[in-house]
């Protein structure tokens, strides 16, 4: 059975859309997925499933079970690893892993939209797009930035869910453990 990583957008952020990870794993099992494993409280789930409408099934399950809508981005382990390998961050930036973000996107962004996002950004963030990922280094930290998920989504016209470098490394470790 193929393995996937789902990034659930906006759960357990600021006390909104609260979901216990045990309940989320139970939902994935009830949807017929195998071996769901969660990482942190932010909607990172690695699981196995037969392909076919997985994001829509998960979104419908979240709505039915938890009573709110949440968008789900689905990535294969190969695509996830490629996004990590293709990062533009310097070694110095990676030492500040919580400032180095990979924004996983629902599609490849239009080059003009990315150029406009970069040109209109008034902060000190370094922004690079490659494939279905946007790489952002938040020099002054994410909390101080005006470049948030909503602005990225509006600018690019895509669904976006960001994870910092440290979380991505933990997800990679989880993937490796599951594949062993």
N, CA, C and O of each residue as an XYZ file, in Angstrom:
720
protein
N       0.846     -1.183      0.000
C       0.000      0.000      0.000
C       0.892      1.247      0.000
O       1.859      1.304      0.759
N       0.589      2.231     -0.825
C       1.410      3.449     -0.858
C       1.328      4.241      0.453
O       0.322      4.198      1.160
N       2.385      4.945      0.748
C       2.458      5.772      1.954
C       2.312      7.242      1.544
O       2.736      7.644      0.460
N       1.708      8.026      2.425
C       1.480      9.450      2.182
C       1.752     10.249      3.448
O       1.753      9.718      4.559
N       1.980     11.533      3.244
C       2.040     12.493      4.342
C       0.906     13.473      4.108
O       0.787     14.057      3.031
N       0.076     13.647      5.124
C      -0.962     14.672      4.997
C      -0.620     15.824      5.934
O      -0.259     15.635      7.095
N      -0.748     17.017      5.379
C      -0.586     18.243      6.141
C      -1.981     18.843      6.269
O      -2.561     19.310      5.288
N      -2.508     18.825      7.482
C      -3.843     19.379      7.712
C      -3.653     20.841      8.097
O      -2.957     21.167      9.059
N      -4.274     21.686      7.340
C      -4.075     23.122      7.490
C      -4.901     23.689      8.644
O      -6.117     23.510      8.705
N      -4.213     24.376      9.557
C      -4.886     25.208     10.548
C      -5.499     24.533     11.756
O      -6.312     25.154     12.439
N      -5.147     23.281     12.055
C      -5.711     22.700     13.276
C      -4.778     22.977     14.456
O      -3.561     23.086     14.307
N      -5.397     23.086     15.632
C      -4.667     23.314     16.885
C      -3.769     24.553     16.821
O      -2.668     24.557     17.371
N      -4.240     25.588     16.155
C      -3.498     26.845     16.069
C      -4.282     27.908     16.829
O      -5.440     28.177     16.509
N      -3.662     28.501     17.817
C      -4.302     29.574     18.572
C      -5.572     29.148     19.288
O      -6.474     29.962     19.488
N      -5.653     27.888     19.675
C      -6.817     27.395     20.402
C      -8.029     27.108     19.537
O      -9.109     26.833     20.060
N      -7.869     27.167     18.231
C      -8.979     26.922     17.312
C      -8.831     25.562     16.649
O      -7.729     25.027     16.523
N      -9.967     25.017     16.228
C      -9.990     23.737     15.509
C      -9.164     22.685     16.243
O      -8.248     22.079     15.685
N      -9.518     22.491     17.508
C      -8.767     21.563     18.353
C      -9.073     20.115     18.000
O     -10.229     19.718     17.859
N      -8.015     19.346     17.862
C      -8.128     17.920     17.572
C      -7.040     17.193     18.350
O      -5.863     17.545     18.263
N      -7.434     16.188     19.104
C      -6.441     15.340     19.765
C      -5.872     14.395     18.717
O      -6.599     13.879     17.869
N      -4.574     14.176     18.785
C      -3.927     13.341     17.773
C      -4.411     11.890     17.841
O      -4.452     11.211     16.815
N      -4.772     11.411     19.014
C      -5.333     10.058     19.119
C      -6.654      9.982     18.353
O      -6.938      8.979     17.698
N      -7.455     11.037     18.436
C      -8.723     11.074     17.699
C      -8.484     11.174     16.194
O      -9.231     10.598     15.403
N      -7.456     11.898     15.808
C      -7.125     12.015     14.390
C      -6.653     10.668     13.838
O      -7.048     10.266     12.744
N      -5.808      9.975     14.602
C      -5.365      8.639     14.168
C      -6.557      7.695     14.051
O      -6.624      6.890     13.122
N      -7.494      7.791     14.989
C      -8.695      6.947     14.943
C      -9.510      7.240     13.684
O     -10.033      6.318     13.059
N      -9.621      8.507     13.310
C     -10.330      8.872     12.082
C      -9.669      8.221     10.876
O     -10.357      7.645     10.033
N      -8.368      8.301     10.783
C      -7.652      7.710      9.651
C      -7.877      6.200      9.597
O      -8.048      5.635      8.517
N      -7.877      5.559     10.741
C      -8.155      4.114     10.767
C      -9.579      3.841     10.300
O      -9.818      2.914      9.527
N     -10.525      4.653     10.772
C     -11.927      4.477     10.371
C     -12.128      4.724      8.878
O     -13.059      4.185      8.278
N     -11.269      5.528      8.284
C     -11.339      5.767      6.838
C     -10.702      4.627      6.041
O     -10.704      4.641      4.810
N     -10.163      3.649      6.754
C      -9.571      2.490      6.095
C      -8.089      2.625      5.801
O      -7.529      1.816      5.060
N      -7.443      3.641      6.373
C      -6.016      3.838      6.159
C      -5.235      2.991      7.156
O      -5.725      2.681      8.242
N      -4.023      2.624      6.777
C      -3.196      1.781      7.643
C      -2.112      2.591      8.337
O      -1.565      3.547      7.787
N      -1.826      2.178      9.553
C      -0.670      2.647     10.321
C      -0.526      4.169     10.357
O       0.554      4.686     10.070
N      -1.599      4.901     10.705
C      -1.450      6.355     10.773
C      -0.599      6.758     11.978
O      -0.802      6.278     13.094
N       0.345      7.639     11.726
C       1.193      8.151     12.809
C       1.229      9.664     12.710
O       1.412     10.236     11.635
N       1.049     10.292     13.853
C       1.026     11.752     13.900
C       2.333     12.273     14.488
O       3.030     11.580     15.229
N       2.633     13.502     14.134
C       3.811     14.173     14.676
C       3.386     15.551     15.147
O       2.811     16.331     14.387
N       3.671     15.841     16.396
C       3.283     17.094     17.037
C       1.759     17.224     17.033
O       1.054     16.241     16.805
N       1.259     18.407     17.279
C      -0.187     18.638     17.362
C      -0.709     19.442     16.181
O      -1.818     19.975     16.233
N       0.081     19.533     15.119
C      -0.258     20.463     14.041
C      -0.773     19.807     12.766
O      -0.753     20.426     11.702
N      -1.232     18.561     12.862
C      -1.857     17.951     11.696
C      -0.912     17.319     10.708
O      -1.172     17.326      9.505
N       0.183     16.773     11.199
C       1.111     16.022     10.356
C       0.799     14.542     10.545
O       0.949     14.014     11.647
N       0.371     13.873      9.487
C       0.029     12.454      9.592
C       0.713     11.691      8.464
O       0.597     12.052      7.293
N       1.423     10.637      8.834
C       2.011      9.723      7.861
C       1.176      8.452      7.928
O       0.921      7.935      9.016
N       0.747      7.942      6.768
C      -0.153      6.792      6.750
C      -0.034      6.052      5.429
O       0.603      6.529      4.489
N      -0.654      4.881      5.368
C      -0.703      4.093      4.138
C      -2.150      3.989      3.683
O      -3.061      3.837      4.497
N      -2.351      4.072      2.371
C      -3.710      3.976      1.825
C      -3.641      3.706      0.335
O      -2.669      4.058     -0.335
N      -4.682      3.080     -0.168
C      -4.821      2.958     -1.614
C      -5.217      4.326     -2.148
O      -6.021      5.030     -1.538
N      -4.654      4.692     -3.276
C      -4.891      6.016     -3.854
C      -6.351      6.188     -4.254
O      -7.076      5.219     -4.477
N      -6.754      7.440     -4.337
C      -8.090      7.745     -4.820
C      -8.858      8.663     -3.911
O      -9.488      8.201     -2.960
N      -8.824      9.953     -4.174
C      -9.632     10.917     -3.441
C      -9.309     11.020     -1.966
O     -10.198     11.299     -1.162
N      -8.077     10.803     -1.595
C      -7.717     10.755     -0.180
C      -7.942     12.081      0.531
O      -8.513     12.104      1.621
N      -7.507     13.183     -0.063
C      -7.682     14.488      0.586
C      -9.151     14.776      0.841
O      -9.520     15.211      1.931
N      -9.987     14.537     -0.154
C     -11.426     14.789     -0.008
C     -12.028     13.897      1.071
O     -12.881     14.342      1.839
N     -11.595     12.655      1.134
C     -12.101     11.736      2.166
C     -11.696     12.205      3.559
O     -12.499     12.166      4.490
N     -10.453     12.645      3.698
C      -9.983     13.122      5.002
C     -10.723     14.397      5.390
O     -11.156     14.539      6.533
N     -10.870     15.324      4.448
C     -11.584     16.575      4.728
C     -13.023     16.304      5.151
O     -13.519     16.917      6.097
N     -13.697     15.389      4.455
C     -15.075     15.033      4.814
C     -15.119     14.377      6.186
O     -16.029     14.640      6.972
N     -14.149     13.533      6.475
C     -14.084     12.876      7.777
C     -13.868     13.862      8.905
O     -14.476     13.732      9.968
N     -13.010     14.846      8.689
C     -12.766     15.878      9.703
C     -14.038     16.674      9.958
O     -14.390     16.937     11.108
N     -14.724     17.055      8.891
C     -15.971     17.808      9.040
C     -17.004     16.999      9.812
O     -17.642     17.513     10.732
N     -17.167     15.743      9.440
C     -18.173     14.900     10.090
C     -17.819     14.629     11.552
O     -18.683     14.730     12.423
N     -16.577     14.290     11.826
C     -16.190     13.888     13.180
C     -15.928     15.065     14.105
O     -16.301     15.023     15.278
N     -15.294     16.110     13.599
C     -14.868     17.200     14.478
C     -15.691     18.474     14.313
O     -15.583     19.392     15.125
N     -16.515     18.533     13.261
C     -17.442     19.637     13.105
C     -16.875     20.909     12.505
O     -17.475     21.973     12.653
N     -15.752     20.832     11.841
C     -15.214     22.013     11.166
C     -14.513     21.589      9.883
O     -14.136     20.431      9.701
N     -14.353     22.567      9.003
C     -13.657     22.308      7.744
C     -12.164     22.539      7.919
O     -11.742     23.470      8.605
N     -11.383     21.692      7.298
C      -9.928     21.842      7.281
C      -9.426     21.317      5.945
O      -9.843     20.254      5.485
N      -8.543     22.059      5.341
C      -7.988     21.630      4.057
C      -6.792     20.713      4.302
O      -6.014     20.907      5.235
N      -6.672     19.712      3.435
C      -5.630     18.697      3.576
C      -4.766     18.682      2.324
O      -5.270     18.567      1.206
N      -3.474     18.798      2.523
C      -2.515     18.661      1.433
C      -1.859     17.298      1.562
O      -1.413     16.915      2.644
N      -1.802     16.575      0.469
C      -1.245     15.226      0.457
C       0.055     15.212     -0.329
O       0.110     15.693     -1.461
N       1.094     14.663      0.270
C       2.406     14.557     -0.366
C       2.899     13.128     -0.275
O       2.685     12.454      0.733
N       3.550     12.669     -1.314
C       4.190     11.358     -1.262
C       5.532     11.519     -0.543
O       6.093     12.614     -0.511
N       6.041     10.433      0.029
C       7.370     10.519      0.646
C       8.440     10.991     -0.341
O       9.329     11.757      0.032
N       8.361     10.543     -1.591
C       9.357     10.956     -2.592
C       9.292     12.460     -2.843
O      10.330     13.118     -2.915
N       8.093     13.010     -2.975
C       7.941     14.451     -3.204
C       8.403     15.243     -1.978
O       9.033     16.292     -2.114
N       8.089     14.741     -0.791
C       8.513     15.393      0.450
C      10.040     15.420      0.547
O      10.639     16.453      0.847
N      10.654     14.266      0.287
C      12.122     14.195      0.337
C      12.753     15.124     -0.709
O      13.765     15.773     -0.443
N      12.155     15.178     -1.879
C      12.672     16.060     -2.933
C      12.580     17.522     -2.504
O      13.497     18.302     -2.761
N      11.481     17.897     -1.852
C      11.324     19.276     -1.375
C      12.386     19.610     -0.329
O      12.919     20.719     -0.315
N      12.688     18.660      0.538
C      13.737     18.885      1.532
C      15.103     18.986      0.871
O      15.903     19.856      1.217
N      15.370     18.105     -0.070
C      16.678     18.093     -0.734
C      16.896     19.342     -1.582
O      18.034     19.764     -1.785
N      15.819     19.929     -2.072
C      15.907     21.058     -2.998
C      15.893     22.415     -2.297
O      15.797     23.451     -2.954
N      15.989     22.415     -0.970
C      15.884     23.672     -0.224
C      17.024     24.632     -0.568
O      18.127     24.204     -0.907
N      16.744     25.936     -0.477
C      17.769     26.939     -0.784
C      18.466     27.499      0.460
O      19.288     28.409      0.352
N      18.142     26.960      1.634
C      18.650     27.535      2.874
C      20.154     27.309      3.034
O      20.687     26.275      2.632
N      20.818     28.287      3.622
C      22.243     28.148      3.924
C      22.401     27.354      5.219
O      21.445     27.203      5.980
N      23.596     26.852      5.462
C      23.871     26.122      6.707
C      23.595     27.020      7.911
O      23.073     26.566      8.929
N      23.946     28.276      7.785
C      23.701     29.237      8.860
C      22.202     29.401      9.121
O      21.774     29.463     10.273
N      21.418     29.471      8.066
C      19.967     29.593      8.235
C      19.385     28.337      8.883
O      18.485     28.427      9.718
N      19.894     27.176      8.502
C      19.367     25.925      9.056
C      19.688     25.770     10.536
O      19.020     25.009     11.236
N      20.693     26.476     11.017
C      20.972     26.476     12.454
C      19.827     27.140     13.215
O      19.647     26.905     14.410
N      19.073     27.955     12.528
C      17.875     28.590     13.098
C      16.653     27.936     12.445
O      15.849     28.595     11.786
N      16.538     26.624     12.648
C      15.542     25.813     11.953
C      14.104     26.256     12.112
O      13.283     26.015     11.227
N      13.783     26.901     13.223
C      12.403     27.362     13.402
C      12.096     28.582     12.538
O      10.933     28.953     12.386
N      13.129     29.208     11.972
C      12.939     30.360     11.088
C      12.890     29.951      9.615
O      12.449     30.723      8.765
N      13.346     28.731      9.320
C      13.378     28.232      7.937
C      12.120     27.409      7.692
O      11.953     26.333      8.266
N      11.243     27.914      6.844
C       9.949     27.268      6.617
C       9.842     26.721      5.200
O      10.284     27.336      4.230
N       9.238     25.541      5.123
C       8.820     25.022      3.826
C       7.306     25.127      3.806
O       6.619     24.554      4.652
N       6.801     25.854      2.842
C       5.358     26.021      2.685
C       4.931     25.032      1.602
O       5.257     25.201      0.427
N       4.200     24.006      2.012
C       3.722     22.993      1.077
C       2.474     23.546      0.402
O       1.568     24.050      1.065
N       2.436     23.446     -0.916
C       1.375     24.063     -1.713
C       0.520     23.017     -2.410
O       0.949     21.883     -2.623
N      -0.690     23.413     -2.761
C      -1.621     22.508     -3.449
C      -1.304     22.370     -4.932
O      -1.921     21.554     -5.617
N      -0.374     23.133     -5.430
C       0.038     23.068     -6.829
C       1.281     23.907     -7.024
O       1.732     24.587     -6.103
N       1.826     23.859     -8.205
C       2.993     24.689     -8.510
C       2.530     26.126     -8.738
O       1.618     26.357     -9.531
N       3.135     27.084     -8.064
C       2.694     28.472     -8.219
C       3.133     29.071     -9.548
O       4.167     28.706    -10.108
N       2.331     29.988    -10.028
C       2.655     30.747    -11.231
C       3.864     31.639    -10.932
O       3.917     32.292     -9.890
N       4.818     31.659    -11.839
C       6.042     32.447    -11.632
C       5.746     33.927    -11.415
O       6.411     34.587    -10.617
N       4.746     34.445    -12.126
C       4.401     35.867    -11.964
C       3.828     36.129    -10.575
O       4.088     37.173     -9.979
N       3.049     35.181    -10.063
C       2.481     35.345     -8.723
C       3.582     35.324     -7.667
O       3.543     36.094     -6.708
N       4.558     34.447     -7.846
C       5.686     34.394     -6.906
C       6.482     35.695     -6.981
O       6.853     36.258     -5.951
N       6.740     36.167     -8.182
C       7.484     37.421     -8.357
C       6.750     38.582     -7.691
O       7.377     39.443     -7.074
N       5.430     38.607     -7.815
C       4.637     39.666     -7.185
C       4.685     39.544     -5.662
O       4.783     40.550     -4.960
N       4.616     38.319     -5.156
C       4.705     38.101     -3.708
C       6.039     38.625     -3.178
O       6.080     39.320     -2.163
N       7.110     38.293     -3.859
C       8.444     38.745     -3.446
C       8.540     40.268     -3.539
O       9.027     40.917     -2.613
N       8.079     40.838     -4.648
C       8.171     42.289     -4.857
C       7.337     43.070     -3.847
O       7.737     44.149     -3.410
N       6.184     42.529     -3.477
C       5.283     43.235     -2.567
C       5.573     42.961     -1.097
O       4.983     43.596     -0.223
N       6.458     42.041     -0.819
C       6.786     41.729      0.568
C       7.613     42.867      1.162
O       8.642     43.257      0.609
N       7.152     43.386      2.281
C       7.840     44.514      2.902
C       8.740     44.085      4.050
O       9.367     44.924      4.697
N       8.807     42.786      4.304
C       9.652     42.291      5.384
C      11.023     41.883      4.881
O      11.380     42.116      3.727
N      11.777     41.271      5.774
C      13.149     40.867      5.451
C      13.249     39.392      5.064
O      14.348     38.843      4.983
N      12.109     38.754      4.827
C      12.104     37.332      4.509
C      12.744     37.053      3.152
O      12.594     37.824      2.204
N      13.456     35.941      3.083
C      13.983     35.446      1.812
C      12.989     34.417      1.295
O      12.666     33.464      2.004
N      12.498     34.591      0.074
C      11.437     33.745     -0.483
C      11.915     33.121     -1.788
O      12.416     33.809     -2.677
N      11.750     31.797     -1.885
C      12.107     31.067     -3.099
C      11.032     30.026     -3.362
O      10.569     29.370     -2.430
N      10.631     29.864     -4.607
C       9.665     28.824     -4.982
C      10.353     27.798     -5.861
O      11.109     28.139     -6.771
N      10.075     26.524     -5.572
C      10.564     25.418     -6.399
C       9.501     24.334     -6.377
O       9.119     23.850     -5.312
N       9.028     23.958     -7.545
C       8.000     22.919     -7.612
C       6.761     23.341     -6.853
O       6.270     24.456     -7.029
N       6.254     22.464     -6.013
C       5.063     22.753     -5.211
C       5.419     23.188     -3.796
O       4.652     22.967     -2.860
N       6.583     23.806     -3.647
C       7.005     24.285     -2.330
C       7.485     25.724     -2.430
O       8.084     26.144     -3.421
N       7.202     26.453     -1.375
C       7.715     27.806     -1.222
C       8.634     27.755     -0.006
O       8.249     27.256      1.052
N       9.822     28.262     -0.159
C      10.796     28.260      0.926
C      10.918     29.684      1.440
O      11.190     30.611      0.677
N      10.716     29.848      2.740
C      10.765     31.184      3.322
C      11.683     31.149      4.539
O      11.505     30.329      5.439
N      12.656     32.041      4.556
C      13.463     32.214      5.757
C      13.009     33.497      6.424
O      13.139     34.587      5.867
N      12.469     33.349      7.639
C      11.955     34.472      8.410
C      13.088     35.005      9.293
O      13.296     34.512     10.402
N      13.801     35.985      8.813
C      14.969     36.527      9.499
C      14.652     36.919     10.934
O      15.418     36.617     11.849
N      13.535     37.584     11.130
C      13.154     38.064     12.457
C      12.174     37.133     13.159
O      11.631     37.488     14.205
N      11.942     35.963     12.608
C      11.013     35.005     13.197
C       9.628     35.119     12.586
O       9.232     36.171     12.084
N       8.912     34.025     12.641
C       7.579     33.958     12.047
C       6.605     34.882     12.771
O       5.788     35.542     12.129
N       6.682     34.937     14.091
C       5.720     35.713     14.877
C       5.769     37.206     14.561
O       4.761     37.899     14.701
N       6.911     37.702     14.144
C       7.055     39.134     13.853
C       6.754     39.478     12.399
O       6.735     40.652     12.029
N       6.525     38.487     11.597
C       6.366     38.709     10.163
C       4.915     38.981      9.779
O       3.982     38.493     10.416
N       4.755     39.762      8.737
C       3.428     39.977      8.158
C       3.172     39.015      7.002
O       2.079     38.987      6.438
N       4.187     38.229      6.657
C       4.052     37.243      5.588
C       3.523     35.946      6.205
O       4.283     35.039      6.543
N       2.205     35.891      6.338
C       1.581     34.718      6.948
C       0.949     33.830      5.881
O       0.976     34.141      4.690
N       0.383     32.723      6.337
C      -0.226     31.764      5.419
C      -1.326     32.364      4.566
O      -1.438     32.058      3.379
N      -2.130     33.212      5.166
C      -3.236     33.824      4.423
C      -2.713     34.693      3.275
O      -3.243     34.649      2.165
N      -1.683     35.471      3.546
C      -1.102     36.327      2.503
C      -0.489     35.474      1.393
O      -0.627     35.794      0.212
N       0.188     34.390      1.774
C       0.790     33.501      0.777
C      -0.296     32.874     -0.085
O      -0.183     32.851     -1.311
N      -1.351     32.364      0.555
C      -2.437     31.729     -0.203
C      -3.118     32.714     -1.144
O      -3.383     32.390     -2.302
N      -3.399     33.901     -0.654
C      -4.058     34.916     -1.475
C      -3.174     35.319     -2.650
O      -3.656     35.462     -3.773
N      -1.900     35.500     -2.393
C      -0.972     35.924     -3.446
C      -0.782     34.865     -4.515
O      -0.696     35.181     -5.702
N      -0.717     33.607     -4.095
C      -0.436     32.528     -5.042
C      -1.687     31.854     -5.586
O      -1.624     31.155     -6.597
N      -2.826     32.059     -4.922
C      -4.057     31.402     -5.348
C      -4.029     29.902     -5.112
O      -4.651     29.137     -5.850
N      -3.302     29.484     -4.077
C      -3.158     28.062     -3.761
C      -3.366     27.834     -2.269
O      -3.217     28.756     -1.467
N      -3.708     26.609     -1.903
C      -3.756     26.231     -0.498
C      -2.313     26.026     -0.042
O      -1.499     25.448     -0.761
N      -2.011     26.507      1.160
C      -0.648     26.421      1.680
C      -0.660     25.960      3.131
O      -1.534     26.342      3.909
N       0.314     25.142      3.483
C       0.486     24.710      4.867
C       1.979     24.644      5.148
O       2.706     23.889      4.502
N       2.435     25.433      6.112
C       3.870     25.582      6.363
C       4.332     24.727      7.538
O       3.610     24.523      8.514
N       5.565     24.234      7.406
C       6.225     23.509      8.486
C       7.661     24.022      8.556
O       8.297     24.253      7.528
N       8.164     24.198      9.777
C       9.540     24.667      9.875
C      10.515     23.517      9.646
O      10.135     22.346      9.658
N      11.763     23.874      9.441
C      12.794     22.893      9.100
C      12.908     21.808     10.162
O      13.075     20.632      9.838
N      12.817     22.201     11.436
C      12.935     21.222     12.519
C      11.819     20.183     12.429
O      12.072     18.988     12.578
N      10.605     20.626     12.190
C       9.476     19.702     12.048
C       9.662     18.815     10.827
O       9.380     17.618     10.883
N      10.128     19.383      9.736
C      10.364     18.580      8.522
C      11.396     17.492      8.781
O      11.258     16.376      8.282
N      12.419     17.805      9.547
C      13.430     16.795      9.867
C      12.845     15.688     10.740
O      13.193     14.518     10.581
N      11.965     16.055     11.652
C      11.302     15.044     12.489
C      10.359     14.181     11.653
O      10.245     12.977     11.886
N       9.688     14.789     10.686
C       8.832     14.012      9.777
C       9.663     13.049      8.939
O       9.257     11.909      8.715
N      10.807     13.496      8.481
C      11.702     12.632      7.713
C      12.160     11.452      8.560
O      12.219     10.323      8.071
N      12.479     11.700      9.806
C      12.884     10.624     10.720
C      11.743      9.629     10.909
O      11.969      8.419     10.904
N      10.521     10.129     11.076
C       9.357      9.255     11.219
C       9.171      8.399      9.972
O       8.913      7.200     10.076
N       9.299      8.995      8.815
C       9.202      8.242      7.557
C      10.234      7.120      7.504
O       9.917      5.985      7.148
N      11.464      7.449      7.860
C      12.537      6.447      7.833
C      12.242      5.302      8.800
O      12.490      4.139      8.481
N      11.715      5.627      9.975
C      11.356      4.591     10.951
C      10.260      3.685     10.406
O      10.300      2.471     10.603
N       9.288      4.268      9.724
C       8.179      3.478      9.180
C       8.637      2.591      8.028
O       8.074      1.520      7.801
N       9.642      3.030      7.315
C      10.127      2.267      6.166
C      11.122      1.182      6.558
O      11.430      0.297      5.760
N      11.622      1.252      7.786
C      12.636      0.276      8.236
C      12.021     -1.094      8.501
O      12.729     -2.025      8.883
